[in-house]
Amino acid sequence: MFGLGDPPPGRRPRYPAEVTVLQRRTTLARAAESTGAALAAFGAAIHCLAILTDLLHQTPSPARARARNTALEQLVVRFGESRAHLANVAKRLRQAADARSALEEYP
């Protein structure tokens, strides 16, 4: 009935640009992974803020100044990581939304 290697009609995209359910799920799973990574980086940034707050209550010293500089550098890095992951999430979610709207246009 079907040619060799041909998927059943329900599994085959009707249009070349149509995204399959598996592709959509993969896109959403990757967005979820990036969301988790962004939250982890954001959590690390909050930890850096806690260290900075603790350092404010200590007496001034050269060691405190070095620790403050290190914590500030780490804070900037962690916020940058979080921002990059969130940009990736936005990209993935736009892809999923575009695929969904394309499927709704061609029922």
C-alpha positions in Angstrom: 0.0 0.0 0.0 2.8 2.5 1.0 6.0 2.7 -1.0 9.2 1.6 0.8 10.4 4.3 3.1 7.2 6.4 2.8 5.7 7.4 6.2 2.0 6.9 6.7 -0.1 10.0 5.6 -0.7 11.1 9.2 3.0 11.2 9.9 4.1 13.1 6.8 4.1 16.9 6.7 1.7 18.2 4.1 3.8 21.2 3.2 7.6 21.4 3.1 7.7 24.2 5.7 5.3 22.4 8.1 6.9 21.4 11.4 6.2 17.9 12.8 5.0 17.2 16.3 8.4 15.7 17.2 10.2 18.9 16.0 7.9 21.0 18.0 8.4 18.9 21.1 12.1 18.9 20.7 12.1 22.7 20.3 10.0 23.1 23.5 12.3 20.6 25.4 15.4 22.6 24.4 13.6 25.8 25.6 12.9 24.1 28.9 16.6 23.2 29.2 17.7 26.7 28.5 15.2 28.0 31.0 16.7 25.7 33.7 20.2 26.9 32.8 19.0 30.5 33.0 17.5 29.9 36.4 20.7 28.3 37.6 22.8 31.2 36.5 20.3 33.6 38.0 20.6 31.6 41.3 24.3 31.9 41.2 24.0 35.7 40.7 21.8 35.9 43.7 24.4 34.0 45.7 27.0 36.6 44.6 24.7 39.3 45.8 24.5 37.5 49.2 28.3 37.4 49.4 28.5 41.1 48.6 25.9 41.9 51.3 27.9 39.9 53.8 31.1 41.7 52.8 29.4 45.1 53.4 29.1 44.2 57.1 32.8 43.3 57.5 35.5 45.7 58.5 37.4 47.2 55.5 40.6 45.3 54.6 42.6 44.4 51.4 41.2 40.9 51.6 37.7 42.2 51.7 38.3 44.5 48.7 39.7 41.5 46.7 36.7 39.4 47.7 34.3 42.2 46.8 35.9 42.6 43.3 35.8 38.9 42.7 32.1 38.7 43.8 31.3 41.7 41.5 33.1 40.0 38.6 31.2 36.8 39.2 27.9 38.7 39.5 28.4 40.2 36.0 29.4 36.9 34.5 26.3 35.1 36.0 23.9 37.8 34.9 25.5 37.6 31.4 25.0 33.8 31.4 21.4 34.2 32.5 20.7 36.7 29.8 22.2 34.5 27.1 20.2 31.5 28.2 17.0 33.6 28.3 17.7 34.9 24.8 18.0 31.3 23.7 14.7 30.5 25.4 13.0 33.3 23.6 14.4 32.1 20.3 13.1 28.6 20.9 9.7 29.7 22.0 9.4 31.9 18.9 10.2 28.9 16.8 7.6 26.8 18.5 5.0 29.6 18.2 5.8 30.1 14.5 5.4 26.4 13.9 2.1 26.4 15.8 0.7 29.3 13.8 1.8 27.7 10.6 -0.1 24.5 11.6 -3.2 26.6 12.4 -3.1 28.3 9.0 -3.1 25.0 7.1 -5.6 22.7 8.9 
